[in-house]
């Protein structure tokens, strides 16, 4: 119930019923969520999933976020470090889950599963363009929310949902192309496993015939009958290539080979740690990319990259400013 109320508050405002008294707050108050002010609260990401953290116990306010951003621009406050630590901890937990899953599968079969790089496989101009449009629309939603434009916010939210669905379908198509290559490799592996790669040794009767022909060819060669000897040698060589009659493969052996190959169909998403199958349909893959769990971890990873990039820029600016000040300092000669 609290989660539904919070969603309505974010969509229509806390005073949607006209029964909430305005309380004067500052962005630095203890009951204000610093992570939300810094750009991302994990409580909003995994609602109704197995990673659901429940509603955030602290206040989320776009007005206070604006005040915080103004103070941050003036160098008064900066909560980026707190947000960076939080999202980094979530990513570390996800990476541990991925490694545990890989280790468990490798104990059964060294090639049972691999962690595929979703970011590499599913990158295209279309996907990047969808992501860019989604970010722009999200900014519009915040603006509409701040201005109290409920109709505009609802319309922009619907557009964002449509863009996310289109991006998920495009990502599913790209991943399906990669999985199609995996399917071909699996089929080839199955065919190779069920076929004998080396000819079997001749049975006792065939070997006896080969020995007789070789012995007779040797005798003919000593007698000067070269053509007849060569003919017997060719016949002996042909018998060697025939080999033994292949024995039927037991059904149990076929089943074990099939199980070993089909175990290799699993792939781990390196974004959220979910299992995917190379035999999944495009609809199933699109549901994965559009799911809250995958999108939540994707936003967390993107936010961490943004925070680290911004931190590196600040360090570069500070270093440049420090060098500039050092050049301005007068030098004193020691007499």
LINDAGI-V519446 format. One record per residue. N is the residue number from 0. RES is the residue in one small letter. PHI is phi as a letter, one per 20 degrees, with the letter a starting at -180 (* if undefined). OMEGA is omega in radians with two decimals (NA if undefined). D_LAST is the distance of its C-alpha to the last C-alpha in Angstrom with 1 decimal. Layout:
N;RES;PHI;OMEGA;D_LAST + N;RES;PHI;OMEGA;D_LAST
This chain:
0;x;*;3.13;79.0 + 1;x;f;-3.14;75.4 + 2;x;f;3.12;74.3 + 3;x;f;3.12;76.9 + 4;x;f;-3.13;75.9 + 5;x;f;3.10;72.3 + 6;x;f;3.09;73.2 + 7;x;f;3.11;75.3 + 8;x;f;-3.13;72.5 + 9;x;f;-3.09;70.1 + 10;x;e;-3.01;72.9 + 11;x;d;-3.13;74.3 + 12;x;n;-3.09;71.9 + 13;x;f;-3.11;72.2 + 14;x;e;-3.09;74.2 + 15;x;f;-3.14;76.8 + 16;x;e;3.13;79.7 + 17;x;m;-3.08;78.4 + 18;x;d;-3.14;78.3 + 19;x;d;3.12;74.6 + 20;x;e;-3.14;72.7 + 21;x;f;3.11;69.3 + 22;x;d;-3.12;66.6 + 23;x;f;3.13;63.2 + 24;x;c;3.03;60.6 + 25;x;d;-3.08;56.9 + 26;x;f;-3.10;55.6 + 27;x;e;3.09;53.5 + 28;x;f;-3.06;56.6 + 29;x;f;-3.10;57.5 + 30;x;e;3.10;60.9 + 31;x;d;-3.09;59.4 + 32;x;f;-3.13;59.0 + 33;x;f;3.14;55.4 + 34;x;f;3.09;56.4 + 35;x;f;3.12;58.8 + 36;x;f;-3.11;56.1 + 37;x;f;3.02;53.8 + 38;x;p;-3.07;56.6 + 39;x;a;3.06;58.9 + 40;x;d;-3.11;60.9 + 41;x;g;-3.14;62.5 + 42;x;f;-3.10;65.5 + 43;x;e;-2.95;66.6 + 44;x;e;-2.94;66.6 + 45;x;d;-3.12;69.2 + 46;x;f;3.12;72.0 + 47;x;m;3.01;75.4 + 48;x;c;3.13;74.0 + 49;x;f;3.10;73.6 + 50;x;e;-3.09;69.9 + 51;x;g;3.13;70.8 + 52;x;e;-3.08;68.3 + 53;x;n;3.14;70.5 + 54;x;f;3.13;69.5 + 55;x;f;-3.12;66.0 + 56;x;f;-3.09;66.0 + 57;x;d;-3.02;63.4 + 58;x;f;3.00;63.7 + 59;x;d;-3.11;63.3 + 60;x;b;3.10;62.7 + 61;x;f;3.10;61.8 + 62;x;f;3.13;60.9 + 63;x;f;3.08;58.4 + 64;x;f;3.11;57.0 + 65;x;f;3.11;56.4 + 66;x;f;3.12;54.5 + 67;x;f;-3.13;52.5 + 68;x;f;3.08;51.6 + 69;x;f;3.11;50.5 + 70;x;f;3.12;48.3 + 71;x;f;3.13;46.9 + 72;x;f;3.12;46.1 + 73;x;e;3.13;44.0 + 74;x;n;-3.10;42.2 + 75;x;e;-3.11;44.0 + 76;x;b;3.09;45.9 + 77;x;b;-3.12;46.5 + 78;x;d;-3.11;49.3 + 79;x;f;-3.10;49.0 + 80;x;f;3.12;47.6 + 81;x;f;3.13;50.8 + 82;x;f;3.14;53.0 + 83;x;f;3.12;51.3 + 84;x;f;-3.10;51.7 + 85;x;f;-3.10;55.4 + 86;x;f;3.10;56.4 + 87;x;f;3.11;54.5 + 88;x;f;3.10;56.5 + 89;x;f;3.13;59.7 + 90;x;f;3.11;58.9 + 91;x;f;3.11;58.1 + 92;x;f;3.12;61.5 + 93;x;f;3.13;63.2 + 94;x;f;3.09;61.6 + 95;x;f;3.11;62.7 + 96;x;f;3.12;66.2 + 97;x;f;-3.12;66.3 + 98;x;f;3.10;65.2 + 99;x;f;3.14;67.8 + 100;x;f;3.12;70.5 + 101;x;f;-3.14;69.5 + 102;x;f;-3.14;69.5 + 103;x;f;-3.14;72.9 + 104;x;f;-3.14;74.4 + 105;x;f;3.08;72.9 + 106;x;f;3.11;74.6 + 107;x;e;-3.12;77.9 + 108;x;b;-3.05;77.1 + 109;x;g;-3.12;73.8 + 110;x;d;-3.05;74.5 + 111;x;f;-3.11;76.0 + 112;x;b;3.05;73.4 + 113;x;c;3.07;70.1 + 114;x;e;-3.11;67.5 + 115;x;e;3.12;67.8 + 116;x;e;-3.13;64.9 + 117;x;f;-3.09;66.5 + 118;x;f;3.13;63.4 + 119;x;e;-3.06;63.8 + 120;x;f;-2.99;67.6 + 121;x;d;3.10;68.2 + 122;x;e;3.06;65.5 + 123;x;b;3.12;67.0 + 124;x;f;-3.13;66.5 + 125;x;f;-3.13;69.3 + 126;x;f;3.12;67.9 + 127;x;f;3.13;64.4 + 128;x;f;3.08;66.1 + 129;x;f;-3.14;68.1 + 130;x;f;3.12;65.0 + 131;x;f;3.14;63.3 + 132;x;f;3.13;66.3 + 133;x;f;3.13;66.5 + 134;x;f;3.13;63.0 + 135;x;f;3.13;63.6 + 136;x;f;3.11;66.9 + 137;x;f;3.07;65.2 + 138;x;f;3.09;62.8 + 139;x;f;3.13;65.9 + 140;x;f;3.11;67.6 + 141;x;f;3.13;64.6 + 142;x;f;3.10;64.8 + 143;x;f;-3.14;68.5 + 144;x;f;-3.13;68.1 + 145;x;f;-3.13;65.5 + 146;x;e;-3.12;67.7 + 147;x;m;-3.14;70.8 + 148;x;e;-3.07;72.6 + 149;x;f;-3.12;74.7 + 150;x;f;3.11;76.9 + 151;x;f;3.14;74.0 + 152;x;f;3.13;72.4 + 153;x;f;3.14;75.6 + 154;x;f;3.14;76.1 + 155;x;f;3.11;72.5 + 156;x;f;3.10;72.9 + 157;x;f;3.12;76.1 + 158;x;f;3.11;74.3 + 159;x;f;3.13;71.6 + 160;x;f;3.13;74.3 + 161;x;f;3.12;75.9 + 162;x;f;3.11;72.7 + 163;x;f;3.12;72.0 + 164;x;f;3.12;75.5 + 165;x;f;3.11;75.1 + 166;x;f;3.13;71.8 + 167;x;f;3.13;73.4 + 168;x;f;3.12;76.3 + 169;x;f;3.10;74.0 + 170;x;f;3.12;72.0 + 171;x;f;3.13;75.3 + 172;x;f;-3.14;76.5 + 173;x;f;-3.14;73.4 + 174;x;f;3.12;73.5 + 175;x;f;3.09;77.2 + 176;x;f;3.10;76.6 + 177;x;f;3.14;74.2 + 178;x;f;3.11;76.8 + 179;x;f;3.08;79.5 + 180;x;f;3.10;77.7 + 181;x;f;-3.13;77.5 + 182;x;f;3.12;81.3 + 183;x;f;3.12;82.0 + 184;x;f;3.13;79.9 + 185;x;f;3.12;81.8 + 186;x;f;3.12;85.2 + 187;x;f;3.12;84.3 + 188;x;f;3.13;83.1 + 189;x;f;3.13;86.4 + 190;x;f;3.13;88.5 + 191;x;f;-3.11;86.5 + 192;x;f;-3.08;87.0 + 193;x;e;3.13;90.8 + 194;x;d;3.10;91.4 + 195;x;e;-3.10;91.5 + 196;x;e;-3.12;88.9 + 197;x;c;3.13;90.6 + 198;x;f;-3.13;94.3 + 199;x;f;3.12;96.2 + 200;x;f;3.14;97.7 + 201;x;f;3.08;101.4 + 202;x;f;-3.02;104.0 + 203;x;f;-3.11;106.2 + 204;x;f;3.13;109.1 + 205;x;f;3.13;107.0 + 206;x;f;3.11;105.2 + 207;x;f;3.11;108.6 + 208;x;f;3.12;109.7 + 209;x;f;-3.12;106.5 + 210;x;f;3.13;107.0 + 211;x;f;-3.13;110.6 + 212;x;f;3.11;109.7 + 213;x;f;3.14;107.0 + 214;x;f;-3.14;109.4 + 215;x;f;3.11;112.1 + 216;x;f;3.11;109.6 + 217;x;f;3.13;108.7 + 218;x;f;3.13;112.4 + 219;x;f;3.12;113.0 + 220;x;f;3.11;110.1 + 221;x;f;3.13;111.4 + 222;x;e;3.12;114.8 + 223;x;n;-3.14;113.2 + 224;x;e;-3.01;113.7 + 225;x;f;-3.09;110.2 + 226;x;f;3.13;110.9 + 227;x;f;3.13;112.6 + 228;x;f;3.14;109.8 + 229;x;f;3.12;107.2 + 230;x;f;3.12;109.1 + 231;x;f;3.10;109.1 + 232;x;f;3.11;105.4 + 233;x;f;3.12;104.8 + 234;x;f;3.12;107.0 + 235;x;f;3.13;105.1 + 236;x;f;3.11;101.8 + 237;x;f;3.10;103.2 + 238;x;f;3.12;104.3 + 239;x;f;-3.10;100.8 + 240;x;f;3.12;99.3 + 241;x;f;3.12;101.8 + 242;x;m;-3.13;100.5 + 243;x;e;3.09;101.8 + 244;x;f;-3.10;103.2 + 245;x;f;3.12;100.4 + 246;x;e;3.11;100.9 + 247;x;f;-3.14;100.8 + 248;x;e;3.13;97.5 + 249;x;f;3.13;98.1 + 250;x;f;-3.13;97.5 + 251;x;f;3.12;95.1 + 252;x;f;3.09;92.9 + 253;x;f;-3.11;93.0 + 254;x;f;-3.13;92.0 + 255;x;f;3.10;89.1 + 256;x;f;-3.14;87.8 + 257;x;f;3.14;88.2 + 258;x;f;-3.13;86.4 + 259;x;f;-3.12;83.5 + 260;x;f;-3.09;83.1 + 261;x;f;3.07;83.6 + 262;x;f;-3.08;81.0 + 263;x;f;-3.10;78.5 + 264;x;f;-3.08;79.2 + 265;x;f;3.07;76.7 + 266;x;c;-3.13;73.3 + 267;x;d;3.08;70.6 + 268;x;f;-3.10;68.8 + 269;x;f;3.08;65.0 + 270;x;e;-3.05;64.5 + 271;x;d;3.11;66.7 + 272;x;n;3.14;68.2 + 273;x;f;3.08;71.8 + 274;x;e;3.04;74.3 + 275;x;c;3.12;75.7 + 276;x;d;3.11;78.6 + 277;x;f;3.11;78.9 + 278;x;e;3.10;82.4 + 279;x;f;3.09;81.4 + 280;x;e;3.11;82.7 + 281;x;f;3.11;80.6 + 282;x;f;3.12;81.7 + 283;x;f;3.13;80.6 + 284;x;f;3.10;77.2 + 285;x;f;3.09;76.9 + 286;x;f;3.11;77.6 + 287;x;f;-3.11;74.8 + 288;x;f;3.14;72.2 + 289;x;e;-3.12;73.5 + 290;x;f;-3.09;73.5 + 291;x;f;-3.10;71.3 + 292;x;f;-3.13;69.9 + 293;x;f;-3.11;68.7 + 294;x;f;3.11;67.5 + 295;x;f;3.12;65.7 + 296;x;f;3.10;63.7 + 297;x;f;3.11;63.1 + 298;x;f;3.13;61.6 + 299;x;f;-3.13;59.5 + 300;x;f;3.10;58.1 + 301;x;f;-3.14;57.5 + 302;x;f;3.11;55.7 + 303;x;f;3.11;53.4 + 304;x;f;3.12;52.5 + 305;x;f;-3.13;51.8 + 306;x;f;3.14;49.6 + 307;x;f;3.11;47.6 + 308;x;f;3.12;47.2 + 309;x;f;3.12;46.0 + 310;x;f;3.12;43.6 + 311;x;f;3.10;42.1 + 312;x;f;3.12;41.8 + 313;x;f;3.13;40.0 + 314;x;f;3.13;37.5 + 315;x;f;3.12;37.0 + 316;x;f;3.13;36.4 + 317;x;f;3.14;34.0 + 318;x;f;3.11;32.0 + 319;x;f;3.13;31.9 + 320;x;f;3.12;30.8 + 321;x;f;3.12;28.1 + 322;x;f;-3.14;26.8 + 323;x;f;3.11;27.1 + 324;x;f;3.14;25.1 + 325;x;f;3.13;22.3 + 326;x;f;-3.11;22.1 + 327;x;e;-3.09;21.9 + 328;x;f;3.13;18.9 + 329;x;f;3.11;15.8 + 330;x;e;-3.12;12.8 + 331;x;d;3.11;9.4 + 332;x;e;3.12;6.2 + 333;x;e;-3.11;3.8 + 334;x;e;NA;0.0
